[in-house]
Amino acid sequence: QTSARYYSPTGWQYALLKHIEAYFGRRMLAGLETPDFEVARSSVKLDEFGKPINVARHENIKEHLSVGVNQDAYKKRKRFKACQGLLKETDIADDDFQENDLLTVLQLMAQTTSNALEAHGVANVSKLNSEVAGIHKILVGRGFAEDTQLMYVTGKKEAAEGSPDLLDRLSGIYYQRPDDFNGHPFYQRIALSQSSQTGVVCGSVYLFWSAERSCWKLGQ
């Protein structure tokens, strides 16, 4: 089904033919001239069978419709929704993604892990490695595979300008979940906890592969 819109020379939009008929009917009742009729009659095109062709439906077709948006107001609404935690995947466009060095993801329990952590300014590397070993031991004891991967998310405080607590919410240790997501392994935030019966506590933040964006993302 084709959606048609008719526009007058002054820019008025008419969605239905009856709206156009009503417009000209009011002009005729008011005794006003309707030169558009004569112009329309003289410009009618016929097909090979002598039937009139609706030029508006055949020549002025737009495959994609766009609506003018006040960008300042749009960005203000998006910032408000972000602060309220109301943003959805459909609210995010490609232009919202900007490359930066806010976050770095490092693989743990590798031969180069300590050097990589120190190179990225992570404090108390030995304490972190001890915590990682403790988490891994607990996971294996609960039935996880011995080669379960652990990742560490870190970043630079100065790069988090405007979102001072964002880095704190995202930074930390992430463990590999037993199943895949979008054809890739995905990870959940985890930490040691003396108050937990299992010895660990998991957060609601995940590191996962976005099939729609073709990139790794952090989110709930």
SERO-4910 file (N, C-alpha, C, O; in steps of 0.05 Angstrom, whole numbers):
BEGIN
 pado doro    nc1    nc2    nc3   cac1   cac2   cac3    cc1    cc2    cc3    oc1    oc2    oc3
  Gln    A     17    -24      0      0      0      0     18     25      0     37     27     15
  Thr    A     11     44    -17     27     68    -20     14     90     -4    -10     95     -6
  Ser    A     29    104     12     20    127     28     25    152     12     48    158      6
  Ala    A      4    167      6      7    192    -10      2    216      7    -16    216     25
  Arg    A     17    237      2     12    263     15     11    284     -8     28    284    -26
  Tyr    A     -8    302     -7    -12    323    -27     -5    350    -14    -13    355      8
  Tyr    A     10    366    -29     19    392    -18      9    414    -37     12    412    -61
  Ser    A     -1    435    -25    -10    459    -40     15    476    -45     35    473    -32
  Pro    A     13    495    -64     36    513    -70     44    529    -45     67    539    -44
  Thr    A     26    532    -26     32    548     -2     44    530     20     51    540     42
  Gly    A     46    504     15     58    486     34     39    470     52     48    454     68
  Trp    A     12    475     48     -6    459     65     -6    430     56     -3    424     32
  Gln    A     -9    412     75     -8    383     70    -36    371     72    -51    378     91
  Tyr    A    -43    354     53    -69    341     53    -64    311     51    -51    301     33
  Ala    A    -75    296     71    -70    267     72    -90    251     55    -83    230     45
  Leu    A   -114    262     52   -135    248     37   -147    265     15   -146    290     17
  Leu    A   -157    252     -6   -169    266    -28   -194    282    -19   -199    304    -30
  Lys    A   -208    272      0   -232    286     10   -225    313     23   -241    331     23
  His    A   -200    315     34   -191    340     45   -187    361     23   -193    384     26
  Ile    A   -177    351      0   -174    370    -23   -201    378    -34   -205    401    -41
  Glu    A   -219    358    -36   -246    364    -46   -260    385    -28   -273    403    -38
  Ala    A   -256    381     -2   -269    400     17   -256    428     14   -271    448     16
  Tyr    A   -230    429      9   -217    455      5   -228    470    -19   -235    494    -17
  Phe    A   -230    456    -42   -240    469    -66   -270    474    -63   -281    494    -74
  Gly    A   -285    457    -49   -313    461    -45   -319    487    -30   -337    501    -37
  Arg    A   -303    492     -9   -306    517      6   -301    541    -11   -314    562     -9
  Arg    A   -281    539    -29   -275    562    -47   -298    567    -66   -305    590    -72
  Met    A   -309    546    -77   -331    549    -96   -356    560    -83   -369    578    -94
  Leu    A   -362    551    -58   -385    561    -43   -381    591    -37   -400    606    -35
  Ala    A   -356    599    -33   -350    627    -26   -348    644    -51   -345    668    -49
  Gly    A   -351    632    -74   -350    647    -99   -322    655   -108   -319    673   -124
  Leu    A   -302    641    -98   -275    647   -105   -267    632   -130   -277    610   -135
  Glu    A   -248    643   -145   -239    629   -169   -222    604   -162   -210    603   -141
  Thr    A   -224    585   -180   -209    560   -176   -193    554   -202   -198    535   -216
  Pro    A   -173    571   -208   -157    567   -232   -142    540   -232   -133    531   -253
  Asp    A   -138    529   -208   -124    503   -206   -138    482   -222   -125    463   -232
  Phe    A   -165    484   -225   -179    464   -240   -170    463   -269   -165    442   -280
  Glu    A   -169    487   -281   -161    488   -309   -132    479   -313   -126    465   -333
  Val    A   -115    486   -294    -87    477   -296    -86    447   -294    -71    433   -308
  Ala    A   -102    436   -276   -102    407   -272   -113    392   -297   -102    372   -305
  Arg    A   -134    403   -309   -146    391   -333   -126    390   -356   -124    371   -371
  Ser    A   -111    413   -359    -92    415   -381    -67    398   -377    -53    392   -397
  Ser    A    -62    389   -353    -38    373   -348    -44    344   -343    -26    329   -335
  Val    A    -68    335   -347    -75    307   -343    -60    290   -363    -60    295   -387
  Lys    A    -48    269   -353    -34    249   -370    -51    224   -372    -63    215   -352
  Leu    A    -51    212   -395    -67    188   -400    -48    164   -405    -27    167   -416
  Asp    A    -57    140   -397    -41    117   -403    -49    106   -430    -63    119   -445
  Glu    A    -39     83   -438    -43     72   -465    -72     64   -470    -80     60   -493
  Phe    A    -87     63   -448   -116     56   -451   -134     80   -449   -158     78   -450
  Gly    A   -121    104   -447   -137    129   -446   -147    136   -419   -163    154   -416
  Lys    A   -137    122   -398   -145    127   -371   -126    148   -358   -102    146   -363
  Pro    A   -137    167   -342   -119    187   -329    -99    173   -310   -106    154   -297
  Ile    A    -75    184   -310    -54    174   -292    -52    193   -268    -50    217   -272
  Asn    A    -52    182   -244    -48    198   -220    -18    203   -218     -3    187   -207
  Val    A     -9    226   -227     20    232   -228     31    234   -200     54    225   -195
  Ala    A     15    244   -181     25    246   -153     33    219   -142     52    217   -126
  Arg    A     18    199   -149     24    172   -138     46    157   -153     58    139   -143
  His    A     52    166   -178     71    151   -194     98    165   -197    118    151   -201
  Glu    A     99    191   -194    124    205   -199    135    218   -174    159    223   -172
  Asn    A    119    224   -154    128    238   -130    127    220   -106    114    226    -86
  Ile    A    141    197   -108    141    178    -87    167    179    -72    189    179    -84
  Lys    A    166    181    -45    189    180    -28    191    153    -14    171    145     -1
  Glu    A    213    140    -17    216    114     -4    218    116     26    209     98     41
  His    A    230    138     36    233    142     65    222    169     73    228    189     60
  Leu    A    206    169     94    195    194    104    212    204    127    221    188    144
  Ser    A    217    230    129    232    241    150    216    264    163    201    278    149
  Val    A    221    268    188    207    289    203    228    308    215    247    299    227
  Gly    A    223    333    211    241    353    221    242    352    252    221    352    264
  Val    A    266    351    263    269    349    292    286    372    302    307    378    291
  Asn    A    277    385    324    293    405    337    315    390    352    310    378    373
  Gln    A    339    392    341    362    376    352    368    384    381    374    366    397
  Asp    A    366    409    388    372    418    416    352    405    435    359    395    456
  Ala    A    326    407    427    306    395    445    308    365    446    304    353    467
  Tyr    A    315    353    424    319    324    423    341    315    441    338    295    456
  Lys    A    364    329    440    387    322    457    380    326    487    389    311    504
  Lys    A    365    347    492    357    353    520    339    331    531    343    322    554
  Arg    A    320    321    515    303    299    524    319    274    528    314    259    547
  Lys    A    339    269    510    355    245    513    372    246    538    375    225    552
  Arg    A    383    269    544    399    272    569    381    267    593    390    254    613
  Phe    A    357    277    593    338    273    615    332    244    618    332    233    641
  Lys    A    326    230    596    320    201    598    344    185    607    341    165    622
  Ala    A    368    194    600    392    180    608    395    182    639    402    163    652
  Cys    A    390    206    649    393    211    678    372    195    694    377    186    716
  Gln    A    349    191    681    327    176    695    329    146    690    313    130    700
  Gly    A    349    137    674    352    109    668    330     99    650    323     75    651
  Leu    A    320    116    633    297    109    615    305    104    587    288     98    570
  Leu    A    331    107    580    339    103    553    336     74    544    341     55    559
  Lys    A    327     70    519    325     43    508    344     41    484    356     61    475
  Glu    A    348     17    475    366     12    452    357     28    428    374     38    413
  Thr    A    330     31    424    320     46    401    325     76    403    322     90    383
  Asp    A    332     86    427    337    115    431    365    122    422    372    145    419
  Ile    A    382    102    418    410    107    412    415    105    382    407     85    370
  Ala    A    429    125    371    436    125    343    467    122    340    481    125    360
  Asp    A    476    117    316    504    114    312    520    139    319    543    137    328
  Asp    A    508    162    316    521    188    322    526    191    352    543    207    360
  Asp    A    512    175    369    516    177    398    542    163    407    551    167    430
  Phe    A    553    146    390    577    131    397    602    147    389    605    155    366
  Gln    A    619    152    408    644    167    403    667    151    415    667    143    438
  Glu    A    688    148    398    711    134    407    726    150    428    731    174    424
  Asn    A    734    137    450    749    151    471    764    130    487    761    106    483
  Asp    A    781    140    505    797    122    521    787    120    550    802    117    569
  Leu    A    760    123    553    748    122    580    752     95    593    760     93    616
  Leu    A    748     73    578    749     47    589    769     29    574    774     32    550
  Thr    A    781     11    589    799     -9    578    792    -36    590    787    -39    614
  Val    A    791    -57    573    785    -84    582    810   -101    580    822   -103    558
  Leu    A    818   -113    602    843   -129    603    836   -157    611    819   -162    629
  Gln    A    850   -176    599    846   -204    606    863   -211    631    886   -203    632
  Leu    A    850   -224    650    864   -231    675    875   -260    673    868   -275    655
  Met    A    892   -266    693    904   -293    695    921   -300    671    923   -324    664
  Ala    A    933   -281    658    951   -286    635    979   -278    644    983   -265    664
  Gln    A    999   -287    629   1027   -281    636   1033   -251    637   1050   -242    652
  Thr    A   1019   -236    620   1025   -207    618   1005   -190    633   1005   -166    631
  Thr    A    988   -203    649    967   -189    663    978   -167    682    969   -144    680
  Ser    A    997   -174    699   1008   -155    718   1020   -130    704   1015   -108    713
  Asn    A   1035   -135    683   1048   -113    669   1026    -95    656   1029    -70    656
  Ala    A   1006   -108    645    984    -93    632    969    -76    652    962    -53    646
  Leu    A    964    -87    675    949    -72    696    965    -48    705    955    -26    708
  Glu    A    991    -52    710   1008    -30    719   1010     -9    697   1011     15    703
  Ala    A   1012    -17    672   1014      2    650    989     19    648    991     42    638
  His    A    967      9    657    942     25    656    936     38    682    913     48    687
  Gly    A    955     39    700    952     55    724    935     42    746    925     56    763
  Val    A    931     16    745    915      2    765    931      0    791    954    -10    790
  Ala    A    920      9    813    934      8    839    931    -19    852    911    -34    846
  Asn    A    950    -27    869    949    -52    884    945    -76    866    926    -91    870
  Val    A    963    -79    847    960   -101    828    961   -128    842    946   -146    835
  Ser    A    979   -131    861    982   -156    875    956   -163    890    948   -187    891
  Lys    A    943   -143    902    918   -148    916    896   -156    897    880   -174    902
  Leu    A    896   -143    873    876   -150    853    880   -179    843    861   -194    840
  Asn    A    905   -187    838    911   -214    829    902   -234    850    893   -256    843
  Ser    A    906   -228    875    897   -246    897    867   -249    897    857   -271    900
  Glu    A    853   -227    892    824   -228    891    814   -244    867    795   -259    869
  Val    A    828   -240    845    821   -255    820    825   -285    825    808   -301    817
  Ala    A    847   -293    838    852   -321    844    830   -333    862    822   -356    859
  Gly    A    821   -316    881    800   -325    900    773   -329    885    759   -349    890
  Ile    A    767   -311    867    742   -313    852    743   -338    834    723   -353    832
  His    A    765   -341    821    768   -364    803    765   -390    818    752   -409    808
  Lys    A    776   -392    841    775   -417    857    746   -423    865    737   -445    864
  Ile    A    731   -402    872    703   -405    880    686   -414    856    669   -431    858
  Leu    A    691   -402    833    676   -409    809    681   -438    801    662   -452    795
  Val    A    706   -446    801    712   -474    794    699   -493    814    689   -514    807
  Gly    A    699   -485    840    687   -502    861    657   -504    857    645   -523    867
  Arg    A    645   -485    843    616   -485    839    609   -498    811    586   -496    803
  Gly    A    629   -510    799    623   -524    774    631   -510    748    627   -521    727
  Phe    A    643   -486    750    652   -473    726    677   -486    715    692   -499    730
  Ala    A    681   -483    689    704   -495    676    730   -483    686    730   -459    694
  Glu    A    751   -498    686    777   -488    696    787   -465    679    801   -447    689
  Asp    A    780   -465    653    789   -443    635    770   -420    633    771   -404    614
  Thr    A    752   -417    653    733   -395    653    749   -368    654    766   -364    671
  Gln    A    743   -351    635    758   -326    632    749   -305    652    725   -303    659
  Leu    A    768   -289    662    762   -267    679    774   -242    665    797   -242    657
  Met    A    758   -221    664    766   -196    651    765   -173    672    751   -175    692
  Tyr    A    781   -153    667    781   -129    685    776   -104    668    789    -99    648
  Val    A    756    -89    677    749    -63    664    760    -41    681    755    -39    705
  Thr    A    776    -24    668    787     -1    682    787     23    664    780     21    641
  Gly    A    795     46    675    795     70    658    808     93    673    818     90    695
  Lys    A    808    116    660    821    140    671    800    158    682    780    165    669
  Lys    A    805    167    707    786    185    720    782    211    704    759    221    702
  Glu    A    804    222    693    802    247    678    786    244    653    776    264    642
  Ala    A    783    219    643    768    215    618    738    213    623    723    213    604
  Ala    A    730    211    648    702    209    655    690    235    663    672    236    680
  Glu    A    699    257    651    688    283    657    658    284    651    650    276    630
  Gly    A    643    294    669    614    296    666    599    271    677    575    272    681
  Ser    A    614    250    682    602    225    693    621    214    714    632    193    711
  Pro    A    623    228    737    643    220    757    639    193    769    659    180    776
  Asp    A    614    184    771    609    157    783    607    135    762    604    112    769
  Leu    A    607    142    737    604    122    716    627    102    716    622     78    715
  Leu    A    651    112    719    674     94    719    673     75    743    681     51    740
  Asp    A    665     84    766    663     67    790    642     45    786    646     23    796
  Arg    A    620     51    772    599     31    767    608     10    748    599    -13    749
  Leu    A    625     17    729    633     -2    708    659    -17    713    662    -39    704
  Ser    A    677     -4    728    703    -16    733    700    -41    752    683    -42    769
  Gly    A    718    -60    747    718    -83    764    724   -109    749    731   -109    726
  Ile    A    720   -132    763    725   -158    752    699   -169    740    677   -167    751
  Tyr    A    702   -182    717    679   -194    703    686   -223    697    708   -229    688
  Tyr    A    668   -241    703    673   -270    697    656   -279    674    635   -269    668
  Gln    A    666   -299    659    653   -309    636    629   -327    644    632   -346    659
  Arg    A    606   -320    633    583   -337    638    585   -363    622    598   -364    602
  Pro    A    571   -384    632    574   -410    618    563   -411    590    571   -428    574
  Asp    A    543   -394    584    531   -394    557    540   -370    541    553   -352    552
  Asp    A    534   -370    515    541   -348    498    518   -329    494    495   -335    500
  Phe    A    524   -305    483    504   -285    477    511   -273    450    533   -263    446
  Asn    A    493   -274    431    497   -265    404    522   -278    391    537   -265    376
  Gly    A    526   -304    398    548   -319    386    575   -313    397    595   -321    386
  His    A    576   -298    420    601   -291    433    599   -297    463    577   -297    474
  Pro    A    622   -302    476    621   -304    505    613   -277    517    619   -256    505
  Phe    A    600   -277    540    594   -252    553    600   -254    583    602   -276    594
  Tyr    A    603   -232    596    614   -231    623    597   -214    641    584   -195    633
  Gln    A    597   -222    667    582   -208    687    601   -199    709    620   -212    716
  Arg    A    595   -175    720    612   -165    741    610   -182    766    588   -191    773
  Ile    A    633   -185    780    634   -203    803    655   -192    823    674   -179    814
  Ala    A    651   -197    848    671   -188    869    669   -207    893    648   -219    898
  Leu    A    691   -209    908    691   -224    933    673   -211    953    671   -186    954
  Ser    A    659   -227    970    642   -215    990    641   -234   1014    633   -257   1012
  Gln    A    650   -224   1037    650   -240   1062    621   -244   1073    617   -262   1088
  Ser    A    603   -226   1065    575   -229   1075    558   -248   1058    536   -254   1065
  Ser    A    569   -257   1036    554   -276   1019    561   -304   1026    584   -311   1031
  Gln    A    541   -322   1025    546   -350   1031    564   -363   1011    578   -382   1017
  Thr    A    563   -353    986    580   -365    965    608   -353    965    626   -365    952
  Gly    A    612   -331    979    638   -318    979    641   -298    957    661   -283    957
  Val    A    622   -296    939    623   -275    918    595   -263    915    575   -274    924
  Val    A    595   -239    903    570   -226    896    572   -215    868    593   -205    859
  Cys    A    550   -218    853    550   -210    825    534   -185    821    514   -180    835
  Gly    A    543   -168    803    529   -143    797    511   -146    772    511   -167    759
  Ser    A    496   -126    766    477   -126    744    489   -113    719    474   -105    701
  Val    A    515   -111    717    528   -100    694    542   -122    678    555   -140    690
  Tyr    A    539   -121    652    549   -143    635    567   -131    613    563   -108    604
  Leu    A    586   -147    605    603   -141    581    594   -161    560    597   -185    564
  Phe    A    584   -151    538    572   -169    518    576   -158    490    582   -134    486
  Trp    A    572   -175    470    575   -168    442    548   -159    431    528   -173    434
  Ser    A    547   -135    419    523   -125    407    522   -132    378    538   -123    362
  Ala    A    503   -150    370    501   -158    342    492   -134    325    500   -132    302
  Glu    A    475   -116    337    465    -94    321    487    -73    315    488    -62    293
  Arg    A    505    -69    335    526    -49    331    553    -61    322    571    -47    315
  Ser    A    555    -88    324    580   -102    317    603    -91    334    624    -84    323
  Cys    A    598    -91    360    619    -82    378    613    -92    406    591   -102    411
  Trp    A    633    -91    424    629    -98    452    617    -75    467    623    -52    463
  Lys    A    598    -82    486    584    -61    501    583    -69    530    585    -93    537
  Leu    A    581    -49    547    576    -53    575    548    -42    582    541    -20    574
  Gly    A    533    -58    596    506    -48    603    491    -69    620    502    -90    627
  Gln    A    467    -63    627    451    -80    643    434    -99    626    419   -116    636
***
